[in-house]
């Protein structure tokens, strides 16, 4: 899976979890730009990504990521690590 495919899946998850199918997401998008993004929905979003991609994203990582692009980069590293094992 390449970075653009992962990015598309992340966008799909944001739209599904937050219930806004018209929201425009870029790699620079931050949580404050998505209506309803609070701690509960953040957790549901991360759990959805973990399930879809078969990876874990530790809490300390999710708290350190600045935007969607950094999330995608982190996920790409984890997906790559999993494919080598």
Beta strands, then each sheet from edge to edge (+ up, - down):
end
